[in-house]
């Protein structure tokens, strides 16, 4: 399915205001016009805007990440420091549709941050991968705006869930996920690696946040009889105290 340019703003507006998506038998096609409209609507602070990454800006965005988020020079996000990653994986206006989307935070004509997410077409989910802003522009709502765009893309395509990992070294990214309505569903021990200080690499704990994008009826409610006692306790702790499984979009 490919929306025309004329219908794109209206459809994006509907998706941006919806609480849940509708089921799709196949993925809807996301076009560049829709992505542009989503970035235009992103809720950044006054004086800022989001823009899709251009090929000519790859080295600039790598330099920004290397300077302000050197922790990711190792681990799962290290590809964002490799120019060939952008050639192989990232979607640009003049290229074929790809699964990795990179948006930049602009203040006037200056690039002051970036956010990226990855579409998993097999699992029908979106992984919010990385976000970084220069220190003087960290009040621009980049993380929340990037999460909003990833949700809108997921709803447009018929994805079932968005998720992301937050460091436990500072509360900033945790707060961003929580303010965006994503639910803390666990903490992973040693899931990824980070450079915790120059020359020192450690495996780290990270908080896992998620948000369902589908209607309640599209999620199979698990039977607590099929859970061990410990699994049942954790399930109730994470979602709700009581017998029934949570609604797909319940974030209480």
Long-range contacts (C-beta under 8 A, 24 or more apart in sequence): 1-28, 1-29, 2-29, 2-31, 3-31, 3-33, 3-34, 5-33, 8-33, 8-34, 8-37, 9-37, 11-156, 12-37, 12-38, 12-41, 12-152, 12-156, 13-41, 15-152, 15-155, 15-156, 16-41, 16-148, 16-152, 18-155, 19-249, 20-212, 20-213, 20-214, 20-215, 20-216, 20-248, 20-249, 21-154, 21-155, 21-158, 21-159, 21-213, 21-214, 21-215, 22-158, 22-214, 22-215, 23-158, 23-214, 23-215, 23-218, 24-157, 24-158, 26-158, 27-121, 27-124, 27-157, 27-158, 27-159, 28-156, 28-157, 28-158, 29-97, 29-157, 30-97, 30-153, 30-156, 30-157, 31-97, 32-93, 32-97, 34-156, 35-91, 35-101, 35-153, 38-149, 38-152, 38-153, 38-156, 39-103, 39-149, 41-152, 42-103, 42-145, 42-146, 42-148, 42-149, 43-141, 43-144, 43-145, 43-148, 44-105, 44-140, 44-141, 44-142, 44-145, 45-139, 45-140, 45-141, 47-107, 48-105, 48-106, 48-107, 48-112, 48-137, 48-140, 48-141, 48-142, 49-105, 49-106, 50-103, 50-104, 50-105, 50-106, 50-115, 50-145, 50-146, 50-149, 51-103, 51-104, 51-106, 52-92, 52-93, 52-101, 52-102, 52-103, 52-104, 53-86, 53-90, 53-92, 53-102, 53-103, 53-104, 53-114, 54-92, 54-93, 55-86, 55-92, 55-94, 57-104, 57-111, 58-83, 58-86, 59-83, 60-111, 61-102, 61-104, 61-111, 61-114, 64-111, 64-112, 64-113, 64-114, 64-132, 64-134, 65-114, 65-130, 65-132, 68-132, 68-133, 68-134, 68-135, 69-130, 69-132, 70-195, 71-167, 71-194, 71-195, 71-196, 72-130, 72-194, 72-195, 73-195, 74-193, 74-194, 74-195, 74-201, 75-192, 75-193, 75-194, 76-129, 76-192, 77-129, 77-130, 77-192, 80-116, 80-129, 80-130, 100-129, 101-149, 101-153, 103-146, 103-149, 105-133, 105-137, 105-140, 105-142, 105-145, 107-137, 107-140, 112-136, 112-137, 112-140, 113-137, 113-140, 113-142, 115-142, 115-143, 115-145, 115-146, 115-149, 116-146, 117-146, 117-149, 117-150, 117-153, 117-162, 119-153, 119-157, 119-159, 123-160, 124-158, 124-159, 124-160, 124-161, 125-154, 125-159, 125-160, 125-161, 125-162, 125-163, 126-150, 126-151, 126-153, 126-154, 126-159, 126-161, 126-162, 126-163, 127-162, 127-163, 127-164, 128-162, 128-163, 128-164, 129-164, 131-173, 131-176, 138-172, 143-172, 143-173, 143-176, 143-177, 143-180, 144-176, 144-179, 144-180, 147-176, 147-177, 147-180, 147-182, 148-180, 151-211, 151-213, 154-213, 155-213, 159-213, 160-212, 160-213, 160-214, 160-218, 161-210, 161-211, 161-212, 161-213, 161-214, 162-210, 162-211, 162-213, 163-208, 163-209, 163-210, 163-211, 164-208, 164-209, 164-210, 165-191, 165-192, 165-206, 165-207, 165-208, 165-209, 166-206, 166-207, 166-208, 166-209, 167-194, 167-204, 167-206, 167-207, 168-204, 168-205, 168-206, 168-207, 169-204, 174-207, 174-209, 177-207, 177-209, 178-209, 180-211, 181-211, 181-251, 182-209, 182-210, 182-211, 182-251, 183-209, 183-210, 183-211, 183-238, 183-251, 184-208, 184-209, 184-238, 185-209, 185-210, 185-238, 186-238, 211-249, 211-251, 212-248, 212-249, 213-249, 214-248, 215-248, 216-247, 216-248, 216-249, 218-248, 219-245, 219-247, 219-248, 221-245
